[in-house]
């Protein structure tokens, strides 16, 4: 049985990452530091065999993927299934604003209640189903090959949990740095973890890595 190797990457930094604003499906571009991160990522993956490049259709992920795709003379295929979790009316707000305006909903989110969805947004259960189905669909196209998937913190969190068989409510002990290189294997039996949060290519950065998943 041939497996598909996946390079799973969170997009580069945005101004809203710096401000700790919830992005969700809001289409925010990379900031200058995020563009630099994408460039460093592209350099780091120059010698990696990459059969296809996939990205969320939100521009922060697409821009990051395009930096790598250019080096490999590939086109980026976008897929809405790789989007960040939809946060509905939470989007555009900071954590502090959410806690002040909607304390009960903020608590449900912070406690990772699986079936809680912000008004107009998605629950963790819905996100997991979407992400796992999308990654399965894309990975199944490339048995024996390696692909790049550029997405978002919430998506990467789901992939880590799926690969390590952790529940949605399990406390997170792993990081989700912007443009870190995460390595997974996919087979019809599911995902497995190879390596996580490699930021070697960012060592000369200013250290301002946004670790929130939004």
Order of alpha helices (4+ residues) and beta strands (2+ residues): beta-alpha-alpha-beta-alpha-beta-alpha-alpha-alpha-beta-alpha-beta-beta
